[in-house]
């Protein structure tokens, strides 16, 4: 399997985020509920894997294959030339398949025993789907070093109806990226020196002239959360309404305390911090920032959708959306150009992230009245799989589909898909269109590392052996 190439800054940001998500779904003192939660332990030593034992991640040895105790089902590559036992037991315990076709190539003779001396040493192709060498996969035939790479998209395949616009190299230390509404697109990012900081907001220039500003604009961590013992879990968003730039983080502890960092680009001295326990994702709507988390400022009502009203002085926080009982953790937030907010959560029913398209009038009513809308009453996106990122894309949103694949639980992407939103009844009703592929993985040689909006278009971070860059994806005219 290909190990995703990511710079230290981005790897740190995403690893900390993953850890924060894992914490959201577990009680105090619990390290895991299953092996999936143990992926944050990193790559185990060779020949071992992590298992969840009494809510703790522990190392255990991986049983050796074909040790003479299991049936050779004829699914692995065994050259098809030697005869399996057929009439005698393999290693004296279990009878091999005998009359079945071994490796799908030739029938076992069933006359001599497979003494268990021939091992699948990882030098041959296993079932024609991936190489046993444990390095990279490319449909099981060609390693990533020999694949053909597009200068912008690498091995990703662009769907019809979309074009790749400008691209720019992304500095190695850059984390999540946010873009102002335009027409001039200013970019911002968070740079982390280590897991205990410093964590600072930086300018990334003006699109497409991308360059990391030498001077930090604002310390992401509130004064009380700085220092050599202050480990922070950075939230994977940078959002901006043009004047204010929002980032966030959480810490270990009951309710996962954390803060929103608010940088005022017009009046930097007015920059501030707002308590935001459990904040995970956020999105800008007219006059407010929506936050998916456990609370905001003095408002605390458990996992829900909160809003920080930025059109009032001082800013006002309130709960605007209620999540359903089956929510098992924070989800993703993305806003279209006409104000539809895709608001999500991790479902304990389907064991995947889900998203609902909330109409702009519903959001406006909640901001004015203080009466929350019910997220589950809004139409659900038929994603068809798990997804791990979302961003507005014109009058719709895009999601990065894929999942964490055992036994290593590294993320394997399948595609970026877009859902168009049609708004009717004066903003009261939203209709969600069918899933439309935008970018498709043909292998794991090139990966998507981030997604954000740039005007009516989608800005994606693309990473492979040729480096990391930002690419603007536009709808074909």
N, C-alpha and C positions, 0 to 999 in steps of 0.2 A: 504494500500500500504506500502511496506517495505521502510523505510527511510534508504538510503544507508549509511553504516558505513564507514566513511573516517576519517583519522587522521586530526588534525587541520592544519598541514602544507600542505597536499595535497588538503584539502578542500579549503583553502585559495587560492592556486594557480589556481585551476579550477574555483572557483567563480570569481576571478579577470579576468580570461580569458574570461568567458562567458560575463561579463560586457563589456569587450573590443569589443567582437564580436557584441553585441547589439549596441554599439556606432557607429561601422563602417557603419551600415545601416541606420543611422538617421542623419538629418541635425542639425546644430547648434541650441541649445536651445530646441530641441524636446526630450521629455523623452520616448515617445512611439508612435507607429503607430497602434498597436492592443494589445490585452490582452497578447499575447505571449511575448512581450517586457517587460511586468510587472513582469515576473517571477524573475527578479533580486531583487525585493523588498523582497523576502523571503516568508516564510509561513505566510499567513494572519491570523488574529485572528479567532477563531472558529465561524462559522456562517457567515463569511464574505469572500469576494473574491475581487481581484483587477480587475478594468476595465480601459480601456484607454478612457479618456474624454478630448477632445481638447488637445491632445498630452501630457497629464499628467496622471499618474497612481493614481487612487483614489479607496478607499475602498467603497464597497457597500454590503448590506445585501443579503445573499442567500435566495431566496424564499423557504418557507417551503413546503415540498412535501405533496401531497394529501390533500390540504387545502380546498377541496370542490369546486375548480374552474377548475380543469382539469379532463379529462376523465381517469378513471382507465382502462388502456389498457390491463390489464391482463398479464403484463410482469413481474411485481415484485412479490416477494413471499408473498402471502396473505393467506397462510395456505390452501386455497382451500376448507375451510369448511364453512365459512360464506357466505351468499348470498349477492352479490352486488345488487344495487337497481333494475336494470332491468326495472321495471315498473314505478319507481319514480326517481326524480332527487336527485343526490348526493349533499348534503348541499344546496339544493334548487336552483342550478344554471345549472349544466350540467348532462345529463343523462349518467349513467355508461353503460359499454358494455353490460351487461345483458346476452345475449345469447352466448357470447364468453367464451372460457375456461380460467379460472383464474389460472395463474401460470402454465398452461400446465398440470394440474393434474386432475381437475374435473370441470364440467360445473356449472356455477353460477345458482342458483335456480331461480333468477329473481322474487322472491316473497317478499323479505323483503329488507329494505334499509340498506346500509353500512353507518352508521351514522357518519363516519369519526372519530370514537373514537379509532379504532385500528390502531396503528402506527407501521411502520417497524422500530423497535427500534435498528436495527443494531445487533440483536442477532441471526439472521438466515442467511443462505447462500442465497445471491441474485443471482438468475438465474443459480446457480451452477458454476459460473465462478470465483467469488472472494468473500471473506468474507466481510460482512458489518462491521466488528469490526474496520476497519480502521487501522489495524496494519500491517499485512503482507499478501501476496498472495502466494499460492502454488497450482495452478490449481484449487483453490476454495475448497480444501478438507483438506489439511494438512498444518499447519503453519510451518514457517521456522525452528522453534525450534525442530520440529520432523522430518525434512527432513534428508536424508542420504547424508553425505558430503565425497567426496574423499579428502585425505590429501593434494593433490596438487591443484586440480581443483574445489573443492567444489561440487556444484550441476551443474556446466557446463559440457556439454557432448562433448567429443572429437570425431571428425569425423574419419572415416576409412581413412587410408593413412597418418595419423599423430600420433606422440607419444609425451608424456610428458616426457621431460628429467629432468635435475636437477632443484631443486627449492630452494629458500632461503627467509627467512623472510625479509621484507622491513621495515626499521625503520619508526616510526610513523611520524617523522618530514620531511621525504623525499618528494620532489616534483617530477617534471618530471625527467626522467632518460635518460642518453645518454651513449653509449658504443663505445669504440675505435674499429677500424677495425680488430684487432687481429694479429697473432694467440693468443696473450694474451689479454684477454678482460678486460680492466680497465673501471670502471663505475664512472659516475659523476651525481650529482643531485644539485638542488637548494633548499635551506632551507630559509623559510621566518618566521621571528619572529612575524610580524603583517603586516597589510596592508600598513604601512608607514616604514616598514623595521625593522632591517636590512635584506637585501636579499643577501645571499652569496652562492657562488659555493663551494661545498664540494666534496671530494673523497668518493666513496662508496665501495672502495676496488677492488678486482679482482675476477671475476666470477669463481666459485660460492661462494667464501668467501666474503659475503657482510657485510660490517660494515661501519657506518658513521664516517668519519674522524673528529677528535675533533677540528682541526684547519681549519678555512675557507681558501680557496685557493685564492679567488678573490671576491671583492664586485661587485655584479651584477649591482648596480646603479652607474652611472657616478657621480663624485663629486658634480655637480650642482643639482643633483636629489636626494640628501640625506637630511634627516632632518625630524622633527616631523610633518611637513605639506606637505611632498612630498609623495602623494599617487600614487603608481605605479600599473599598470595592467600587471602582468607577462605573457609573451607569453608561450604557453604550449610545449616548445621544449628545449632540450639540444642536440646539434649536435657536432660531433667531427670528424676530419680527422686523428686523431692519435696524432698530435702535438697541434693543436688549439682546444679549446672547446668554442662553441658559445651558448649564451643564449640571451634573449631579453625581452623588456618591452615597454609599451606605457604609455601615460599620457592623461588626458583630455585636450581638446583644439582643435583649428582649424587644421585639417589634422592629428590629433592624434599623436603629436610628441613622439618620442621614440628613443631608442638606441639598437644596438647590443653590447653585452659585449663579448670581445674576450680575452680568457685566453690562454697564450702561456705556455704549460707545459714544454717545453724545456728551454725557457728563460722567466721566470715569469716577469722580469722587462720590457719585450717588450709587455706585455698585454696592451690592449687599448680598446677604445670605438669608435663606428662608428654610426653616426646619421642614424636612420632607422625608419622614421615615419610610423605608421600603420603596423609595422611588426607583423605577426601572426604565420606563420609556415616557416620552412626552411629545406633544405636538402643538403647534401654534394655530389658533383660530382667531378671528377678528376680536381684538380686545382682551385676549386671555391666552394663557398657556394651560393645556390639559395635561395632567400628570396621572399616570397609572401607578398607584402605590398604596401605602398604609395610612397616609395622612398628609396634611399640608398646613404649615404654620400652626395655628391653635386648633385646627379642625382635625379630629381623629375619629374615624368610624370604621377602621379595619380596611381590608383590601377593597378598593373602589376607584372610581374616576374622580379626581379633584381638579379644581381650576384655580389659577392665580390670576385675578382680574388686573390687567396692567393698564386699563384705561381709567383707573381711579387712583387717587393719591390720599393716603398711602395705599399700596396694593392690598387687595382683599382676597382671602381664600375661602372657598366653600366646596362642599361635595356636590357634584353635578350628575354622577352616574352610579347606579347600583349594579354590581356584578352578580351572576346567578350562584346558587348554592354549590354547584359542581365545580366552581373555580378552585383550582389547586395551586395557583401562583399567578404572579403578575404576567401580563401579556404585552403585545405590541400596539403601537399607536402610529397612525399615518393619516394625513389630511390632504384631501384633493384640492385643486385650485378653486372649486366652487363650494368649499366649506363642508363637505361630507367627511366625517371622522370615522376611520376604521379603528374600533376599540376592541382590544382582545384580552384573553386570559388563557391560562393553561387549564384544559379540561380534565378533570379526574374521571370523566365518563369515557372519552375517546382517547385519552392519554396523548394528547397533541395540543398544539396551540390552535386556537380558533379566533375568528374576528367577525364583528358585526358592523354594518354600515349605518351609522347614526345620522339622521337628516339634520341639515344646518338649522332649521327652525326649532328642532327639539333642543339643540345645544343652546341657542339663543334664549329660549324660554327658561331653561334651567339656570342660566347665568343671571337672568333678570329676577326670577321668582325664588330661587334657592331650593326649588323642588326638584330632586334628581329624576332623571329619566331612567328607564330600565334597559340596560344594554341588550339583554337577551330578547327584548321585544322588537329590536331592529333586525332587518334581514341579515342572514349569515352568508359569508363568502363560502362557496363550495370549492375549497382549496384542494381537497382530495388527498392530502398528506400533511405531515407536519411542516411548519415553516419557522425560520429562525431570524428573519429580519423583514421589515416593511418600510415603504416610503411612498409618499404621494407621487403620482405620475399623471400630470394633467388632470382631467376630470375622472380620475380613477386612482387606484393604488397598485403598487407592485409588491409582490412577496417573493422571498427567496425560499424555494421549496427544497426539502431534503431532510436528513435525520442523522442522528449519531449512531454509528454502526458498531455492534459488538464484533470482536471482543475488546478492541481498543477504544471504542466509542469516539473515534475521530469523526468530525462532521463530513458527510459525503453529500454534496449538492446534486440536484437533478436539473433545476432550471429556475429562472426568474419568470414569473407569470404576472400578467396585468388583469385587473378587473375594472371594467368601466362602470361608472355610476350615472344613472339618469335621475334627475331631480324634477319632481312635479308638485302640484298643489301648493304653490307658493313656498317651496322649501320644506314641506311637511312630509313628503314621501320620497323614498329612494328605491330605485330598482337596480339590482346588481346584475351585471352582464356575465356571460360565460367566461371561463378562464381562457386567456389568450397568451400563449408562450411568447416571451420576448428574447431571452437568451437561454440556450440549452447546453448543458454539460454533455460532451461526447466522451469525456474521460475525466479524471481528476487531476490532469496535468496543469490546468489553469483553474483558479478558483476566484470566487467573488468574496471580497473581504469587507465591503461596506456598501450601503445604499443610502442615498439622500436625494431630495428634490433640488432641481435647479430650474426655476421658472416652471414651465409646463413640461419639462423634460426630466429624465432620470439620470443621476450621476452615480456611477458604480465604481468601486475600487476593484481592480483586477490584478491578480498576483500569479506569477509563474517564474520559470527559470530566467526570464528576461527582465525581471524586476516588477515593481508595483507602480501602477499608474491609475489615474482617474480617467474615465471615458464617459462622454456625454451621449446618452441614447435618446434619439428623437424619433417621433412618429413620421413616417414617410408622407410627403405632401403629394 
